[in-house]
């Protein structure tokens, strides 16, 4: 009697509609996006919504571990394009991206990741409203710090690489998240796609960037004009590198210090031009996915940042005014350009999927972190880096 009741119950359960989720025999296919857009907060994410090219809101997928502010993954109906909004700052970016990478709902082994957010820009390299693509992401705030009012007179900054004794030295203590290098060949392809876009700008931004031109006549002012010449030009697509810091900084001295940090950690290959709060954290989560049985292909990552403000003041302006009070007029154009440039990248990958993107873009450079987690670093270069690390940890160099 008991056996027949149990048998009847099993027959009933297995005959229920699969939508009720009770059948243990059915395993829905994993979602396999071709492109995953990674946004950080609402303006960056919403610029991709309700647009004619595709509807990212066709599917809203809940995932454990996402930010409580952004609890959904959004995907198009065909699941070729998806979007994650991580939340702002390094902690949110790391946890949300890890939740995605480790989710059993997705197959991300051939997915291209487009990290698409706004950033501050160095006026020595570019201007507001521009679109930038990075090869290196450097965690510039992972250092010793001495308050600016107490730094020694022979030092140009209060930031000292960990395990070192002065600015400009290679870190003697390495966590492994200080610098990431992504696929430079893919970066160049993405930048080429983005140059097909007509970039947004504003009258306020045009007026503000003109202030980085000094009045002629004084030697000091002419020198400043030369330094900030890039700031006065119209927005464009630039290939340069990005600095990650949870601290939102402003000023020429800090900008110069972190530019130097970028050079040191990339062996003089990196060019600091944008500053943001998340990229190294996002990249660490993706790297761990790549090193965990190939959940992610680290060679399929694009770092795109659009310039919403300058990281330092124009000549005669205070760092405080630049940070808190000046109306630079570039926030809205920078957000708009995430879509205008980004859609060119996304559609370029989708259109060329069968023509080559499905198989991946061969990188001619090292990919990964400074710990060689993914392997493949040039042996000679690796030995040189380790040698510099040992020497610089105990070397006093004073001013840069």
C-alpha positions in Angstrom: 0.0 0.0 0.0 2.8 2.4 0.9 4.7 1.5 -2.2 1.8 2.2 -4.5 1.2 5.6 -2.9 4.9 6.5 -3.4 4.8 5.3 -7.0 1.7 7.3 -7.7 3.3 10.4 -6.1 6.4 10.0 -8.3 4.3 9.7 -11.5 2.3 12.8 -10.5 5.5 14.9 -9.9 7.2 13.9 -13.1 4.1 14.7 -15.1 3.8 18.2 -13.8 4.7 21.1 -16.2 8.4 21.8 -16.2 7.8 25.5 -15.5 7.0 24.5 -11.9 10.6 23.6 -11.5 10.1 20.2 -9.8 11.6 17.9 -12.4 15.1 16.8 -11.4 15.7 15.3 -14.8 15.6 18.6 -16.7 18.7 20.9 -16.8 18.1 24.2 -18.7 21.0 25.1 -21.0 23.4 27.7 -19.7 23.1 31.2 -20.8 26.1 31.8 -23.2 26.5 35.5 -24.0 28.8 36.7 -26.7 29.2 40.1 -25.0 28.8 41.0 -21.3 28.6 44.7 -20.5 29.8 45.6 -17.0 28.4 48.8 -15.5 29.0 50.2 -12.1 26.0 52.4 -11.2 22.6 53.6 -12.5 23.5 56.2 -15.1 26.1 53.9 -16.7 23.6 51.0 -16.8 20.5 52.8 -17.9 22.1 54.3 -21.0 22.0 50.8 -22.4 18.3 50.3 -21.7 15.3 51.0 -24.0 17.3 51.5 -27.1 16.4 50.4 -30.6 19.5 48.3 -31.3 18.6 45.7 -28.6 16.5 45.4 -25.5 18.6 44.4 -22.5 15.5 44.3 -20.3 14.0 41.4 -22.3 15.3 39.0 -19.6 15.9 40.0 -15.9 17.8 37.2 -14.1 18.2 37.2 -10.3 21.6 35.9 -9.0 22.7 35.3 -5.4 25.6 37.6 -4.4 24.8 40.6 -6.5 24.5 44.1 -5.1 21.2 44.7 -3.2 20.9 47.9 -5.3 21.3 46.0 -8.6 20.0 42.4 -8.0 19.4 41.6 -11.7 21.4 40.5 -14.7 19.8 41.9 -17.8 19.9 40.1 -21.1 18.5 40.4 -24.6 15.9 37.9 -25.7 18.5 35.9 -27.7 20.9 36.1 -24.7 23.8 37.2 -26.9 24.2 40.4 -24.9 23.9 40.7 -21.1 24.7 43.3 -18.5 25.9 43.3 -14.9 25.8 46.4 -12.7 28.2 45.8 -9.9 27.7 48.7 -7.6 30.4 51.4 -7.0 33.8 50.9 -5.4 36.3 48.0 -5.3 34.4 45.8 -2.9 31.1 45.9 -4.8 32.9 45.3 -8.1 34.8 42.3 -6.8 31.8 40.6 -5.1 29.3 41.2 -7.8 31.7 40.1 -10.6 32.6 37.0 -8.6 29.0 36.1 -8.2 28.5 36.2 -11.9 31.7 34.3 -12.7 30.8 31.5 -10.3 27.2 31.3 -11.3 26.1 27.9 -12.7 23.5 29.7 -14.9 26.2 31.1 -17.3 28.8 29.7 -19.6 31.3 32.6 -19.9 34.2 30.7 -21.5 33.8 32.6 -24.8 32.2 35.8 -23.6 33.7 39.2 -24.3 33.5 41.5 -21.3 33.1 45.2 -22.0 33.9 47.2 -18.8 32.1 50.4 -19.6 32.1 53.3 -17.1 32.9 56.9 -16.6 36.1 58.2 -15.2 38.2 61.3 -14.4 40.8 62.1 -17.1 44.4 63.5 -17.0 44.4 66.8 -19.0 48.0 66.0 -20.1 46.7 63.1 -22.1 43.1 63.8 -23.1 40.0 65.8 -22.5 36.5 65.5 -21.1 33.8 63.6 -23.1 36.5 61.4 -24.6 36.5 57.6 -24.8 39.5 55.7 -23.6 40.6 52.1 -23.9 43.2 50.7 -21.5 45.8 48.0 -21.7 47.0 48.4 -18.1 44.8 48.9 -15.0 46.9 49.9 -11.9 45.7 49.9 -8.3 47.5 53.2 -7.4 46.2 53.5 -3.9 47.6 50.2 -2.7 50.6 52.0 -1.1 51.9 53.4 2.1 50.5 56.9 2.7 51.8 59.8 4.8 49.6 62.9 5.2 50.8 65.7 2.9 51.5 67.9 5.9 54.0 65.5 7.3 55.9 64.2 4.2 59.7 64.5 4.4 61.2 67.4 2.5 63.1 65.1 0.1 59.9 63.4 -1.1 57.6 64.7 -3.8 54.6 62.8 -2.5 53.3 61.0 0.6 52.6 57.8 -1.4 55.3 55.1 -1.1 54.9 51.6 -2.7 54.4 48.9 -0.1 57.7 47.3 1.1 59.7 50.3 -0.2 61.2 53.3 1.4 60.6 56.1 -1.1 58.4 57.1 -4.0 59.4 55.7 -7.4 60.6 52.3 -6.1 59.1 49.0 -7.2 56.9 47.5 -4.4 58.8 45.2 -2.1 55.5 43.7 -1.0 53.2 42.6 -3.8 49.5 41.5 -3.3 49.0 40.6 -6.9 46.2 43.1 -7.7 48.5 46.1 -8.2 48.5 45.8 -12.0 46.6 43.9 -14.7 47.3 43.7 -18.4 44.6 42.9 -20.9 44.7 42.0 -24.6 46.3 44.9 -26.5 45.3 43.5 -29.9 41.7 43.4 -28.8 42.0 46.9 -27.3 43.1 48.3 -30.7 40.2 46.5 -32.4 37.7 48.0 -29.9 39.2 51.5 -30.3 38.9 51.1 -34.1 35.2 50.2 -33.8 34.6 53.1 -31.4 36.1 55.6 -33.8 33.0 55.0 -36.0 30.9 56.7 -33.4 30.0 60.4 -33.4 30.8 61.4 -29.8 28.5 63.6 -27.6 29.7 66.8 -26.2 28.2 70.0 -24.6 28.7 73.7 -24.8 29.6 73.8 -21.1 32.3 71.2 -21.6 33.7 73.1 -24.6 33.9 76.2 -22.5 35.4 74.4 -19.6 38.2 72.7 -21.6 39.1 76.1 -23.1 40.3 77.2 -19.6 43.2 74.8 -19.8 44.8 77.2 -22.3 46.7 79.9 -20.5 46.9 83.5 -21.7 50.1 84.0 -23.7 52.9 86.2 -22.6 54.4 84.6 -19.5 56.8 81.7 -19.6 55.1 79.8 -16.9 51.7 80.1 -18.6 53.1 79.1 -22.0 54.6 76.0 -20.2 51.2 75.1 -18.8 49.6 75.6 -22.2 52.0 73.0 -23.6 51.3 70.6 -20.7 47.5 70.7 -21.1 47.3 71.1 -24.9 45.4 67.7 -25.1 42.7 69.0 -22.7 41.7 71.8 -25.1 40.9 69.5 -28.1 37.5 68.0 -29.0 36.7 64.6 -27.5 38.2 61.6 -29.2 39.0 57.9 -28.8 42.3 57.4 -26.9 44.4 54.3 -26.1 45.8 55.0 -22.6 45.7 53.4 -19.2 43.6 53.6 -16.1 44.2 54.0 -12.3 42.0 52.3 -9.7 41.4 54.0 -6.4 38.5 54.0 -4.0 39.6 57.5 -3.0 38.2 60.1 -5.4 41.2 62.4 -5.7 41.8 65.8 -7.3 44.9 67.8 -7.9 48.1 68.0 -10.0 50.4 66.6 -7.2 48.3 63.5 -6.7 47.8 63.1 -10.4 51.6 63.3 -11.0 52.2 60.8 -8.2 49.8 58.2 -9.5 51.1 58.8 -13.1 54.5 57.9 -11.7 53.1 54.8 -9.9 51.6 53.7 -13.2 55.0 53.9 -14.9 56.8 52.1 -12.1 54.3 49.2 -12.0 54.2 48.7 -15.7 57.9 49.1 -16.3 57.4 52.4 -18.1 54.9 51.0 -20.5 51.7 52.4 -19.0 50.4 55.9 -19.6 48.0 57.1 -16.9 45.1 59.0 -18.2 41.9 57.9 -16.4 41.0 57.3 -12.8 38.1 55.2 -11.5 37.1 53.1 -8.5 36.5 49.5 -9.7 38.6 48.1 -12.6 41.3 46.2 -10.7 38.6 44.6 -8.5 36.6 43.5 -11.5 39.7 42.2 -13.3 40.8 40.2 -10.2 37.4 38.5 -10.1 37.6 37.7 -13.9 41.2 36.5 -13.5 40.2 34.1 -10.8 37.5 32.8 -13.1 40.1 32.4 -15.9 42.4 30.4 -13.6 39.5 28.2 -12.3 39.2 25.8 -15.2 38.7 28.5 -17.8 35.4 29.8 -16.6 36.5 33.1 -18.3 38.9 33.9 -21.1 41.1 36.7 -19.8 42.0 37.6 -23.4 38.4 38.7 -24.0 38.3 41.8 -21.8 37.9 45.4 -22.9 38.3 48.3 -20.5 36.4 51.3 -21.8 36.2 54.5 -19.7 34.7 57.8 -20.8 35.9 61.1 -19.3 33.3 62.8 -17.1 35.7 65.3 -15.4 39.4 66.4 -15.2 41.5 64.9 -12.4 43.3 68.2 -11.8 42.4 71.9 -12.0 43.2 74.3 -14.9 45.9 76.9 -14.3 44.8 79.3 -11.5 42.0 77.0 -10.2 42.1 75.2 -6.9 42.0 71.5 -6.6 39.0 71.9 -4.3 37.0 73.9 -6.8 37.9 71.3 -9.5 36.7 68.5 -7.3 33.5 69.9 -5.7 32.2 73.0 -7.3 33.2 73.5 -10.9 30.5 72.7 -13.5 32.5 70.8 -16.2 29.6 69.9 -18.3 30.9 66.4 -19.3 28.9 64.0 -17.1 26.0 63.7 -19.5 28.2 63.5 -22.6 30.5 60.9 -21.0 27.5 58.7 -20.0 26.0 59.1 -23.5 29.4 58.1 -25.1 29.4 54.9 -23.2 26.6 53.9 -25.5 27.7 55.7 -28.6 31.1 54.2 -28.6 30.2 51.0 -26.8 27.5 50.0 -29.2 30.1 50.1 -32.0 32.2 47.7 -30.0 29.4 45.4 -29.2 28.0 45.2 -32.7 31.4 44.9 -34.2 32.0 41.7 -32.1 28.6 40.3 -32.9 28.8 40.9 -36.6 32.3 39.4 -36.7 31.5 36.5 -34.4 31.7 33.7 -37.0 34.4 35.6 -38.9 36.9 35.3 -36.0 35.7 36.6 -32.7 34.2 33.3 -31.7 37.7 31.8 -31.7 39.2 34.8 -29.9 41.7 37.5 -30.7 45.3 36.4 -30.4 47.2 38.7 -27.9 50.7 39.7 -28.7 51.3 40.8 -25.1 51.3 39.3 -21.6 47.9 38.8 -20.1 47.1 38.7 -16.4 48.5 39.9 -13.1 51.9 40.5 -11.7 51.9 37.0 -10.0 51.8 35.3 -13.4 48.7 33.5 -12.3 47.8 32.6 -15.9 51.3 31.9 -16.9 52.7 32.8 -20.3 54.9 35.8 -19.3 58.2 36.2 -21.1 60.8 34.4 -19.0 63.4 37.1 -19.4 60.9 39.9 -18.5 59.7 38.0 -15.4 63.3 37.6 -14.2 64.0 41.2 -14.7 60.9 42.2 -12.7 61.8 39.9 -9.8 65.3 41.3 -9.8 64.0 44.9 -9.7 61.7 44.0 -6.9 64.5 42.7 -4.7 66.8 45.7 -5.4 64.2 48.4 -5.1 62.8 47.2 -1.8 65.9 48.3 0.1 67.0 51.1 -2.2 66.7 54.8 -1.2 66.1 57.0 -4.2 64.7 60.1 -2.7 63.0 62.5 -5.1 61.8 61.2 -8.5 
